[in-house]
Amino acid sequence: MTREVKLSSADRVLFPDDGVTKGDLFEYYRAVGPALVPHLRNRPFTMKRFREGIEGPGFFQKQAPKGMPSWIPTRRYRTFQRGGGSRLVDFPLVNSTEALLWMVQMHCIDMNAWYSRVDRPDRPDFVLFDLDPPGDDFSASVEVALLIRDGLAELGLQGWPKTSGAGGMHVLVPIARRSGYDETYEFAELLSKRLEERHPGKLTTEWLKEKRRGVLVDHRQNGWGKTIASVYSVRPKPGAPVSTPLRWEELDGRLDYRRLGLAAARGRLEREGDLFAPVLETHQALGPALRELRRRG
């Protein structure tokens, strides 16, 4: 079966202040595709489309669009609306570089997929710690990411950090697929609250902005059907920053996420390989750590 993706409007500027075009995005994803696709493979994919570039209104599309190539598989799940009700949705699966490039052709800038895969949709592969700092303060995110690393180590677990592509960070804790979303949610909440008590003012689990002090650690992002912008995703923000995997030792106060754009992300991948490969290969037991948090609070 021929898998050819024809790019249209290659010269269309998607990032006006930076001159980054649809063609630039296409070539970036072609280059990083072999490393990126394993992180998306067999995960229900939500299209986040920006037909007019980052300054236009973007929109989410879960249902695979009409005209999608037959070689891009889909999987059907029931989704639930915030206002009540539900519907069946055929989610695309981005299982090849060609499928990734077709998403770029359909004006996707970042690549958003579930935490679980279609063979076990109720069993996530990882716990996510999603860090949202006040005022886009990346140094505050770095400080809290290190606190999370140390909190995980106390429980015998490892996490892997990446930039979110803004001032925030993501810490992923890969786990064996024996826990449900209720347990990953509870684990993220309990550890975040433990660290909040230890380090008041540094981090918070408070949802209301006016009540927050410090970096929000949003444990609510651990839920069935939630999506995360994958590693190596270009984010729809000025500068075309990339959600870039990091080594813990790089979090030393000198790192600037804004320097991690298309060229830098490609260069790091070529020099160092996929620093997030261990997230695919590591299957840590969550149960003992969760029981310890429940016992000690």
C-alpha positions as CSV (number, residue, x, y, z in Angstrom):
1,M,0.0,0.0,0.0
2,T,1.4,3.4,-1.0
3,R,1.9,5.8,1.9
4,E,2.5,9.1,0.3
5,V,1.7,12.4,1.9
6,K,1.6,15.4,-0.4
7,L,2.2,18.7,1.4
8,S,0.2,21.7,0.2
9,S,0.8,25.3,1.1
10,A,4.4,24.6,2.2
11,D,5.2,28.4,2.2
12,R,2.3,29.2,4.6
13,V,3.8,31.0,7.6
14,L,2.5,29.4,10.8
15,F,4.6,31.3,13.3
16,P,4.5,34.9,12.0
17,D,7.2,36.4,14.3
18,D,9.6,33.6,13.5
19,G,9.0,32.9,9.8
20,V,8.4,29.2,10.5
21,T,6.4,27.7,7.7
22,K,4.3,24.6,7.2
23,G,7.1,23.2,5.1
24,D,9.6,23.8,7.9
25,L,7.3,21.9,10.3
26,F,6.9,19.1,7.8
27,E,10.6,18.7,7.5
28,Y,11.2,18.8,11.2
29,Y,8.6,16.0,11.9
30,R,10.0,14.0,9.0
31,A,13.5,14.2,10.7
32,V,12.3,13.3,14.2
33,G,9.6,10.9,13.2
34,P,11.5,7.7,13.8
35,A,12.1,8.8,17.4
36,L,8.7,10.4,18.0
37,V,6.4,7.8,16.5
38,P,7.2,5.1,19.1
39,H,5.8,7.5,21.8
40,L,2.6,7.9,19.8
41,R,2.1,4.3,18.5
42,N,-1.3,2.8,19.2
43,R,-2.4,5.7,21.4
44,P,-5.7,7.3,20.6
45,F,-4.7,10.6,19.0
46,T,-6.6,13.9,19.2
47,M,-6.0,16.4,16.4
48,K,-5.3,20.0,17.5
49,R,-5.6,22.0,14.3
50,F,-4.3,25.5,13.5
51,R,-5.5,26.3,9.9
52,E,-4.4,29.9,10.2
53,G,-1.2,29.4,12.2
54,I,-0.7,30.1,15.9
55,E,-2.4,33.5,15.8
56,G,-5.6,32.0,14.5
57,P,-8.2,30.0,16.4
58,G,-7.1,26.4,17.0
59,F,-9.6,23.7,17.5
60,F,-9.5,20.1,18.8
61,Q,-10.9,17.2,16.6
62,K,-11.1,13.8,18.1
63,Q,-13.1,12.1,15.3
64,A,-10.9,11.0,12.4
65,P,-11.8,13.3,9.5
66,K,-13.4,12.1,6.3
67,G,-10.8,11.6,3.6
68,M,-8.2,10.3,6.0
69,P,-6.0,7.7,4.2
70,S,-7.1,4.1,4.8
71,W,-3.6,3.2,5.9
72,I,-4.0,5.3,9.1
73,P,-5.9,3.0,11.5
74,T,-8.6,4.1,13.9
75,R,-10.0,2.8,17.1
76,R,-13.5,3.6,18.5
77,Y,-14.1,4.7,22.0
78,R,-16.9,6.4,23.8
79,T,-16.2,9.9,25.0
80,F,-18.1,11.9,27.6
81,Q,-18.8,15.6,27.3
82,R,-18.4,18.0,30.1
83,G,-22.0,19.1,29.8
84,G,-23.3,15.5,29.9
85,G,-23.9,12.9,27.3
86,S,-21.5,10.8,25.3
87,R,-20.7,9.8,21.8
88,L,-18.6,7.2,19.9
89,V,-15.5,8.6,18.4
90,D,-13.1,7.0,15.9
91,F,-9.7,8.1,17.0
92,P,-6.7,8.1,14.5
93,L,-3.6,6.1,15.5
94,V,-0.3,7.8,14.5
95,N,1.7,4.6,13.9
96,S,4.1,5.7,11.2
97,T,6.1,8.8,10.2
98,E,3.8,9.1,7.2
99,A,0.8,9.3,9.5
100,L,2.6,12.0,11.5
101,L,3.3,14.0,8.4
102,W,-0.4,13.7,7.3
103,M,-1.3,15.3,10.7
104,V,1.1,18.2,9.8
105,Q,-0.7,18.5,6.4
106,M,-3.9,18.7,8.4
107,H,-2.5,21.7,10.3
108,C,-1.5,19.9,13.5
109,I,1.4,21.7,15.2
110,D,1.8,19.6,18.4
111,M,0.9,15.9,18.7
112,N,-1.5,15.0,21.4
113,A,-2.2,11.4,22.5
114,W,-3.6,9.3,25.4
115,Y,-1.4,8.0,28.2
116,S,-2.6,4.4,27.4
117,R,-2.6,2.2,24.3
118,V,-5.4,0.5,22.5
119,D,-4.6,-3.0,23.7
120,R,-5.1,-1.9,27.3
121,P,-6.9,1.5,27.2
122,D,-7.7,1.5,30.9
123,R,-4.1,0.9,31.9
124,P,-1.8,4.0,31.5
125,D,1.9,3.6,30.7
126,F,2.9,6.5,33.0
127,V,2.0,8.9,35.7
128,L,2.2,12.6,34.6
129,F,3.3,15.5,36.8
130,D,2.3,18.6,34.8
131,L,4.0,21.7,36.2
132,D,2.4,25.1,35.5
133,P,4.4,28.0,37.0
134,P,3.2,31.5,37.7
135,G,4.2,34.0,35.1
136,D,5.9,31.5,32.8
137,D,8.7,31.1,35.4
138,F,10.8,28.2,34.0
139,S,13.3,28.4,36.9
140,A,10.4,27.8,39.3
141,S,9.4,24.8,37.3
142,V,12.9,23.4,37.4
143,E,13.1,23.7,41.1
144,V,9.8,21.9,41.6
145,A,10.7,19.2,39.0
146,L,13.8,18.4,41.2
147,L,11.6,18.2,44.3
148,I,9.4,15.7,42.4
149,R,12.5,13.7,41.4
150,D,13.6,13.4,45.0
151,G,10.1,12.6,46.2
152,L,9.9,9.8,43.7
153,A,13.3,8.5,44.7
154,E,12.1,8.1,48.3
155,L,9.5,5.8,46.9
156,G,11.9,3.8,44.8
157,L,10.7,5.3,41.5
158,Q,12.3,7.3,38.7
159,G,10.9,10.0,36.5
160,W,12.0,11.5,33.2
161,P,11.8,15.3,32.6
162,K,10.9,17.3,29.5
163,T,10.1,20.9,28.8
164,S,6.4,21.5,28.1
165,G,7.3,23.9,25.4
166,A,6.3,26.9,27.6
167,G,7.5,27.8,31.1
168,G,6.2,24.6,32.5
169,M,7.7,21.1,32.6
170,H,6.4,17.5,32.4
171,V,7.8,14.7,34.6
172,L,6.8,11.2,33.3
173,V,7.0,8.2,35.6
174,P,6.7,5.1,33.5
175,I,4.9,2.2,35.1
176,A,3.9,-1.4,34.6
177,R,0.4,-1.5,33.1
178,R,-1.2,-2.9,36.2
179,S,-2.7,0.3,37.5
180,G,-5.8,2.1,36.4
181,Y,-6.3,5.8,35.9
182,D,-7.9,6.1,39.4
183,E,-4.6,4.9,40.9
184,T,-2.3,7.1,38.8
185,Y,-4.5,10.1,39.7
186,E,-4.4,9.2,43.4
187,F,-0.6,8.7,43.3
188,A,0.0,12.0,41.6
189,E,-2.3,13.8,44.0
190,L,-0.8,12.2,47.2
191,L,2.8,12.8,46.2
192,S,2.0,16.4,45.1
193,K,0.2,17.1,48.4
194,R,3.1,15.6,50.4
195,L,5.6,17.9,48.6
196,E,3.2,20.9,49.0
197,E,3.2,20.4,52.8
198,R,7.0,20.0,52.9
199,H,7.7,23.0,50.7
200,P,5.0,25.6,51.2
201,G,5.0,28.3,48.6
202,K,7.1,26.4,46.2
203,L,4.3,24.2,44.7
204,T,0.6,23.9,45.0
205,T,-2.3,21.6,44.1
206,E,-4.8,24.5,44.3
207,W,-6.8,24.8,41.1
208,L,-8.1,28.4,41.7
209,K,-5.5,30.8,40.4
210,E,-6.2,33.4,43.0
211,K,-5.5,30.9,45.8
212,R,-2.2,29.5,44.4
213,R,1.2,30.0,45.8
214,G,4.0,28.6,43.7
215,V,4.0,26.2,40.8
216,L,0.8,24.3,40.1
217,V,1.3,20.5,40.0
218,D,-1.8,19.5,38.2
219,H,-2.5,15.9,39.2
220,R,-5.9,16.2,37.5
221,Q,-4.2,15.6,34.1
222,N,-4.1,11.9,35.0
223,G,-7.4,10.7,33.7
224,W,-8.9,8.5,31.1
225,G,-9.0,10.2,27.8
226,K,-6.7,13.0,28.8
227,T,-3.9,13.9,26.3
228,I,-0.4,15.3,26.6
229,A,1.7,17.0,23.9
230,S,4.2,14.3,23.2
231,V,7.9,14.5,23.5
232,Y,9.4,16.3,20.4
233,S,6.1,18.2,19.8
234,V,6.4,21.7,18.5
235,R,4.2,23.9,20.6
236,P,2.0,26.6,19.1
237,K,3.7,29.4,20.8
238,P,6.1,32.2,19.6
239,G,9.5,30.9,18.9
240,A,8.2,27.4,17.9
241,P,9.5,25.8,21.1
242,V,9.8,22.0,21.2
243,S,8.8,19.8,24.2
244,T,12.3,18.5,24.6
245,P,13.5,15.6,26.8
246,L,16.2,16.5,29.3
247,R,18.8,14.9,31.6
248,W,18.3,15.7,35.2
249,E,21.8,17.1,35.5
250,E,20.8,19.8,32.9
251,L,18.4,21.3,35.4
252,D,21.0,23.6,36.9
253,G,19.4,27.0,36.5
254,R,21.1,27.9,33.2
255,L,18.7,26.1,30.9
256,D,16.3,28.3,28.8
257,Y,13.5,26.4,27.2
258,R,13.1,29.1,24.6
259,R,16.4,28.0,23.1
260,L,15.0,24.5,22.5
261,G,13.4,25.1,19.1
262,L,13.3,23.1,15.9
263,A,17.0,23.1,15.1
264,A,18.1,22.6,18.7
265,A,15.7,19.6,19.2
266,R,16.9,18.0,16.0
267,G,20.5,18.6,16.9
268,R,20.1,17.1,20.4
269,L,18.4,14.0,19.0
270,E,21.1,13.5,16.4
271,R,23.9,13.8,19.0
272,E,22.4,12.1,21.9
273,G,19.6,9.8,20.6
274,D,16.2,9.7,22.2
275,L,16.6,10.7,25.9
276,F,13.0,9.6,26.4
277,A,13.6,6.0,25.2
278,P,13.7,4.8,28.8
279,V,10.1,5.9,29.2
280,L,9.1,3.3,26.7
281,E,11.3,0.6,28.1
282,T,10.8,1.0,31.9
283,H,7.9,-0.7,33.7
284,Q,8.0,0.3,37.4
285,A,5.6,-1.1,39.9
286,L,3.3,1.6,41.2
287,G,1.5,-0.4,43.8
288,P,4.1,-0.4,46.6
289,A,4.7,3.3,46.3
290,L,1.0,4.1,46.3
291,R,0.5,2.0,49.4
292,E,3.4,3.8,51.1
293,L,1.8,7.2,50.3
294,R,-1.6,6.1,51.5
295,R,0.0,4.8,54.8
296,R,2.1,7.9,55.5
297,G,0.0,10.6,53.7
